[in-house]
Amino acid sequence: MDKDRKLDFHVDDSAVTLNLCLGTEFTDGQLYFGGVRCSSHTGTTAPRHDEEFYLEHQVGMACLHLGNHRHKALPITSGQRLNLILWCRSSNFDSEKEKNGEDTCPTWCGYHQIENVHDI
């Protein structure tokens, strides 16, 4: 199969996401994480160096992360990657987003901790 060999930088529409690597064997294809951002700032700034993290995903390994933690799957160079992705939603999380509005930026957004903001 020659599709979904990589997945571009994005956030999930979830409170938390569970990513379970089911198989098969593959080479490369690390998961890259690049900072937590609110919906107003998901694509606006490059991550700080202390926000960047690469995870060597292996068969049988699971990764649990915040849905708004920006991430991508780097290209695999051989084999086939098979993952089970579970989006865990929360009515409290969704109602908080509705109450504050999509354009309201919370204090936990990493955008506010960057001195030199530039587009990615």
Backbone as CSV, one residue per row, in Angstrom:
resi,resn,N_x,N_y,N_z,CA_x,CA_y,CA_z,C_x,C_y,C_z
1,MET,0.852,-1.162,0.000,0.000,0.000,0.000,0.904,1.233,0.000
2,ASP,0.577,2.206,-0.845,1.458,3.352,-0.999,0.788,4.657,-0.591
3,LYS,-0.101,4.605,0.404,-0.729,5.840,0.873,-0.450,6.004,2.358
4,ASP,-0.676,7.210,2.855,-0.473,7.517,4.272,0.920,7.147,4.767
5,ARG,1.928,7.397,3.943,3.299,7.120,4.357,3.815,8.207,5.288
6,LYS,3.142,9.368,5.285,3.476,10.455,6.202,2.187,11.201,6.515
7,LEU,2.202,12.000,7.571,1.039,12.791,7.962,1.538,14.166,8.369
8,ASP,1.045,15.204,7.696,1.531,16.566,7.919,1.190,17.089,9.314
9,PHE,1.851,18.177,9.680,1.715,18.860,10.964,0.252,19.222,11.210
10,HIS,-0.301,18.824,12.356,-1.715,19.060,12.641,-1.986,18.927,14.136
11,VAL,-3.206,19.259,14.536,-3.723,18.963,15.870,-4.959,18.097,15.683
12,ASP,-5.342,17.385,16.733,-6.527,16.528,16.682,-7.713,17.244,17.319
13,ASP,-8.908,16.887,16.901,-10.132,17.444,17.481,-10.549,16.570,18.665
14,SER,-9.668,16.523,19.661,-9.895,15.669,20.829,-9.310,16.342,22.062
15,ALA,-9.748,15.877,23.233,-9.111,16.316,24.478,-7.753,15.624,24.592
16,VAL,-7.743,14.307,24.416,-6.510,13.522,24.356,-6.635,12.501,23.232
17,THR,-5.492,12.091,22.710,-5.430,11.110,21.631,-4.541,9.954,22.064
18,LEU,-4.999,8.742,21.802,-4.190,7.545,22.018,-3.802,7.004,20.648
19,ASN,-2.511,6.856,20.419,-1.984,6.360,19.150,-1.252,5.052,19.443
20,LEU,-1.836,3.940,19.017,-1.273,2.611,19.253,-0.712,2.066,17.948
21,CYS,0.569,1.744,17.942,1.228,1.186,16.761,0.996,-0.327,16.736
22,LEU,0.196,-0.782,15.775,-0.169,-2.197,15.670,0.815,-2.989,14.820
23,GLY,1.495,-2.360,13.916,2.438,-3.059,13.052,2.295,-2.550,11.638
24,THR,2.852,-3.059,10.724,3.831,-4.151,10.781,5.215,-3.534,10.989
25,GLU,6.232,-4.174,10.512,7.565,-3.584,10.628,7.717,-2.456,9.613
26,PHE,8.369,-1.371,10.034,8.634,-0.253,9.131,9.910,0.452,9.576
27,THR,10.466,1.230,8.672,11.693,1.969,8.943,11.392,3.462,8.918
28,ASP,11.992,4.179,9.854,11.798,5.625,10.028,10.354,5.896,10.438
29,GLY,9.765,7.019,10.042,8.376,7.321,10.381,8.162,7.741,11.824
30,GLN,9.126,8.463,12.396,8.987,8.923,13.776,7.780,9.859,13.910
31,LEU,7.277,9.962,15.136,6.259,10.964,15.442,6.993,12.203,15.936
32,TYR,6.633,13.337,15.385,7.245,14.608,15.764,6.204,15.441,16.493
33,PHE,6.570,15.974,17.656,5.690,16.849,18.429,6.323,18.232,18.483
34,GLY,5.482,19.266,18.290,5.998,20.627,18.205,5.188,21.657,18.962
35,GLY,4.871,21.385,20.211,4.254,22.396,21.055,2.744,22.372,21.098
36,VAL,2.206,22.741,22.246,0.759,22.815,22.463,0.295,24.223,22.110
37,ARG,-0.732,24.314,21.280,-1.296,25.602,20.889,-2.819,25.538,20.944
38,CYS,-3.430,26.707,21.173,-4.889,26.812,21.103,-5.302,26.823,19.628
39,SER,-6.602,26.750,19.376,-7.081,26.684,17.997,-6.736,27.936,17.196
40,SER,-6.524,29.067,17.860,-6.157,30.304,17.155,-4.707,30.303,16.684
41,HIS,-3.863,29.462,17.288,-2.427,29.516,17.005,-1.832,28.185,16.548
42,THR,-2.631,27.254,16.075,-2.083,25.939,15.714,-1.070,26.003,14.580
43,GLY,-1.231,26.924,13.640,-0.314,26.975,12.508,0.456,28.265,12.401
44,THR,0.528,29.030,13.471,1.103,30.368,13.360,2.566,30.468,13.722
45,THR,3.062,29.614,14.563,4.439,29.791,15.029,5.215,28.490,15.007
46,ALA,6.489,28.622,14.745,7.376,27.472,14.853,7.555,27.157,16.332
47,PRO,7.782,25.902,16.663,7.955,25.545,18.071,9.279,26.059,18.631
48,ARG,9.275,26.276,19.943,10.532,26.539,20.641,11.316,25.226,20.654
49,HIS,12.626,25.329,20.819,13.447,24.108,20.828,13.052,23.166,21.959
50,ASP,12.638,23.723,23.107,12.263,22.859,24.228,10.888,22.221,24.035
51,GLU,10.163,22.586,22.974,8.867,21.970,22.678,8.989,20.825,21.682
52,GLU,10.123,20.721,21.014,10.285,19.715,19.964,10.664,18.365,20.562
53,PHE,10.004,17.334,20.039,10.259,15.985,20.533,9.998,14.989,19.411
54,TYR,10.904,14.036,19.238,10.737,12.965,18.254,10.538,11.656,18.999
55,LEU,9.533,10.900,18.616,9.240,9.617,19.242,9.431,8.502,18.225
56,GLU,10.296,7.542,18.555,10.490,6.359,17.714,9.342,5.401,17.997
57,HIS,8.294,5.480,17.202,7.126,4.625,17.416,7.451,3.211,16.954
58,GLN,7.164,2.228,17.798,7.466,0.834,17.489,6.216,-0.010,17.669
59,VAL,6.185,-1.140,17.008,5.050,-2.057,17.095,4.797,-2.421,18.558
60,GLY,3.535,-2.295,18.996,3.149,-2.602,20.364,3.236,-1.420,21.310
61,MET,3.721,-0.304,20.833,3.896,0.887,21.661,2.699,1.820,21.488
62,ALA,2.281,2.455,22.592,1.190,3.431,22.544,1.705,4.782,23.012
63,CYS,1.129,5.826,22.450,1.475,7.197,22.821,0.176,7.932,23.141
64,LEU,0.103,8.526,24.317,-1.060,9.311,24.735,-0.629,10.775,24.775
65,HIS,-1.350,11.636,24.045,-0.973,13.051,24.019,-2.209,13.935,23.968
66,LEU,-2.048,15.191,24.353,-3.124,16.165,24.243,-3.507,16.322,22.778
67,GLY,-4.791,16.457,22.520,-5.240,16.631,21.146,-4.682,17.886,20.500
68,ASN,-4.473,18.937,21.292,-3.959,20.183,20.725,-2.434,20.287,20.795
69,HIS,-1.773,19.139,20.994,-0.315,19.090,20.887,0.004,18.873,19.407
70,ARG,0.597,19.876,18.784,0.861,19.800,17.346,1.833,18.658,17.064
71,HIS,1.527,17.886,16.014,2.338,16.717,15.713,2.207,16.324,14.249
72,LYS,3.120,15.462,13.840,3.061,14.881,12.503,3.790,13.548,12.524
73,ALA,3.465,12.712,11.547,4.164,11.443,11.362,5.127,11.631,10.196
74,LEU,6.408,11.444,10.458,7.412,11.591,9.413,7.321,10.416,8.441
75,PRO,7.832,10.591,7.229,7.711,9.537,6.215,8.419,8.245,6.632
76,ILE,7.807,7.130,6.280,8.487,5.843,6.433,9.272,5.596,5.149
77,THR,10.388,4.889,5.265,11.212,4.618,4.087,11.055,3.193,3.593
78,SER,10.532,2.314,4.450,10.242,0.947,4.016,9.228,0.334,4.970
79,GLY,8.564,-0.713,4.504,7.581,-1.405,5.323,6.226,-0.735,5.290
80,GLN,5.416,-1.091,6.268,4.064,-0.549,6.361,3.740,-0.240,7.810
81,ARG,3.219,0.967,8.040,2.836,1.398,9.381,1.330,1.188,9.516
82,LEU,0.917,0.604,10.640,-0.500,0.388,10.918,-0.765,0.853,12.344
83,ASN,-1.606,1.873,12.489,-1.872,2.455,13.804,-3.364,2.480,14.094
84,LEU,-3.697,2.344,15.364,-5.057,2.549,15.850,-5.046,3.881,16.587
85,ILE,-5.866,4.821,16.126,-5.931,6.154,16.717,-7.279,6.310,17.405
86,LEU,-7.261,6.626,18.698,-8.492,6.860,19.455,-8.519,8.311,19.909
87,TRP,-9.545,9.027,19.480,-9.754,10.393,19.942,-10.670,10.344,21.143
88,CYS,-10.215,10.822,22.258,-11.012,10.862,23.483,-11.573,12.271,23.633
89,ARG,-12.888,12.366,23.541,-13.565,13.660,23.611,-14.099,13.856,25.022
90,SER,-14.353,15.100,25.375,-14.880,15.438,26.688,-15.946,16.507,26.523
91,SER,-17.121,16.269,27.081,-18.170,17.288,26.995,-17.739,18.551,27.739
92,ASN,-16.985,18.416,28.828,-16.465,19.592,29.541,-15.485,20.370,28.671
93,PHE,-14.603,19.646,27.997,-13.615,20.265,27.115,-14.313,20.992,25.968
94,ASP,-15.297,20.335,25.339,-16.024,20.939,24.222,-16.846,22.142,24.663
95,SER,-17.513,22.047,25.821,-18.331,23.173,26.281,-17.455,24.353,26.696
96,GLU,-16.256,24.075,27.203,-15.320,25.155,27.554,-14.878,25.897,26.294
97,LYS,-14.618,25.153,25.209,-14.258,25.789,23.942,-15.407,26.654,23.435
98,GLU,-16.640,26.154,23.534,-17.804,26.919,23.081,-18.007,28.165,23.936
99,LYS,-17.851,28.023,25.253,-18.058,29.140,26.177,-17.047,30.261,25.925
100,ASN,-15.792,29.882,25.734,-14.735,30.874,25.533,-14.638,31.354,24.094
101,GLY,-15.202,30.592,23.177,-15.099,30.941,21.763,-13.819,30.402,21.165
102,GLU,-13.862,30.112,19.877,-12.698,29.554,19.188,-11.535,30.545,19.130
103,ASP,-11.835,31.843,19.171,-10.786,32.843,19.019,-10.153,33.272,20.341
104,THR,-10.641,32.737,21.459,-10.079,33.081,22.760,-8.823,32.247,22.995
105,CYS,-7.747,32.913,23.332,-6.480,32.218,23.533,-6.235,32.020,25.028
106,PRO,-6.203,30.764,25.495,-5.958,30.498,26.915,-4.483,30.694,27.283
107,THR,-4.230,30.841,28.559,-2.869,31.109,29.034,-1.915,29.937,28.819
108,TRP,-2.424,28.702,28.685,-1.539,27.554,28.491,-0.982,27.473,27.073
109,CYS,-1.506,28.265,26.153,-1.057,28.233,24.756,0.419,28.614,24.678
110,GLY,1.229,27.757,24.072,2.665,27.995,23.953,3.025,29.227,23.148
111,TYR,2.063,29.766,22.396,2.294,30.978,21.605,2.772,32.129,22.482
112,HIS,2.264,32.214,23.699,2.585,33.323,24.596,3.974,33.210,25.219
113,GLN,4.635,32.088,25.025,5.948,31.874,25.620,7.071,32.037,24.607
114,ILE,6.731,32.531,23.418,7.718,32.686,22.356,8.065,34.160,22.214
115,GLU,9.350,34.475,22.275,9.780,35.872,22.158,9.774,36.339,20.704
116,ASN,10.326,35.544,19.820,10.394,35.911,18.403,9.438,35.028,17.616
117,VAL,8.235,35.510,17.426,7.206,34.746,16.731,7.413,34.870,15.227
118,HIS,7.354,33.718,14.529,7.404,33.731,13.070,6.544,32.595,12.534
119,ASP,6.084,32.749,11.321,5.202,31.748,10.714,5.978,30.493,10.360
120,ILE,5.253,29.357,10.380,5.868,28.098,9.956,5.367,27.741,8.583
